[in-house]
Amino acid sequence: MKHVLIEKDFDIAIVKINRPDVLNALNYELVSELLDIFNNIINDNKINAVILTGVGNKAFCAGGDLNQVIKMDPSQAEKYASHIHNLLNTIENLEKPVIAAINGYALGGGCQLALACDIRIASANAKIGQTEVKIGIPPGWGGTQRLARIVGIAKAKELIFTGKILCANEAKEINLFNMVVSSSNNHSLVSNENENTDNEELNILLNTKLIQESIKFIRTITLNNSFAIKIAKSLINKSRDINIESGLTWERFGCALCFTNNDKDKDKMKSFFHK
């Protein structure tokens, strides 16, 4: 059985982690398959955006596969972490927007996988957390770095030190989730109570709506100029590692580079101005 499935909705690739029997836990083979798929997407000019999600209605990814991880010595653990860092860096630096559609649990390594994506949209029954300390290790796949950049250092320390699992409401409040899809008509708002994770029929409905809303959201991105999105993503990512003066210089040159694009884009600019 393939550990990863891929579907296409016109120019959107929907990549699905396919180990629902173990809540889509990451093992070495799955990571290798994901890396191959994302490397292929890099060179596929027909794909302009990616949605990453999990098969089933219970989990985006529940973390590393403990059956594999528990047997590792320090050298093997470092090699495995390097393998996963390669995948997550590839996702983060992909010149196309990547949305994590979080259906259910995103814990430990699953949380770190979601953090590497540009935007996180979750179902109302989602649960997310860096739970590694509960089994005696810190996050080792980017969690100590990416989580702090998204929610701030103090909140990242709180979540990592306690191993707390956040519900969808809590994750949205600290900007860890960009949007939460509920069973109500207004999908972009978080309901006051968590959706019942034991209700299978509701979970199926939530998962269906999650993918629909993720596609709808990413369409608002793909309607725009793909080259401009590529430049903007690169500039935003670089902003974390350079000072403001250097960032503004890069931004100026990046913006100027977009003016080399064809006349079609200049026509769009004129049309927008006249509106």
Secondary structure, 3 states (H helix, E strand, C coil): CCCEEEEEECCEEEEEECCHHHCCCECHHHHHHHHHHHHHHHCCCCCCEEEEEECCCCEEECCECHHHHCCCCHHHHHHHHHHHHHHHHHHHHCCCCEEEEECCEEECHHHHHHHCCCEEEEECCCEEECCHHHHCCCCCCCHHHHHHHHHCHHHHHHHHHHCCCEEHHHHHHCCCCCEEECCCCCCCCCCCCCCCCCCHHHHHHHHHHHHHHHHHHHHHHHCCCHHHHHHHHHHHHHCCCCCHHHHHHHHHHHHHHHCCCCHHHHHHHHHHHHC
